[in-house]
Every structure is written in C-alpha cells, then in structure tokens.
C-alpha cells in the first residue's frame, strides 16, 4: 500500500527531499509546483518506507489503508495526477 497526501498539505516539500524513490510531485523545481494545491504520491512508485509520513508537519500524509474517510477522495486524486502526467509526457 502506498501513502497518500490529503487535504492539509501545505507543500512545504520536506517530504519530497526525504523520499528515497522520488515519488512525490510536483517538486519545487517543476513548472506546476506553484499551481498545485497539494503534493501527490505516485502509488506505483511509493515503497511505503514512511519517510514522508514521519516528516510531514501538516500531518497530511497517511498510509492509504488509514486515510480518514473525509479525505478518501485524495487517494484517487494522487493516482489521477500521475496518470495525467504520463499522458502529457
């Protein structure tokens, strides 16, 4: 199971720096960083190491199986972000 970034994300990007597999986007150096409302975790790349979970000051990162119901739509939003990116590439 992957981790999911939910509503309280503040885009401080500490999680991006610590991710060992570069599965959190957009990074600060990517063109859509300033337009994005939140960061996203690619569920196909995430290795469930927990680095992002431990460092998130906004408490916006959840293991997918523990994602609060009120933010359940964010799992799909994370997936959709990477599907759209793949189609644009």
Secondary structure, DSSP 4 states (H G I P E B T S, - for coil): --EEE-TT-----HHHHH-TT--EE--TTSTTTTT-SS-EE-TTT-----HHHHH-TT--EEEGGG--GGGTHHHHHHHHHHHHHHHH-
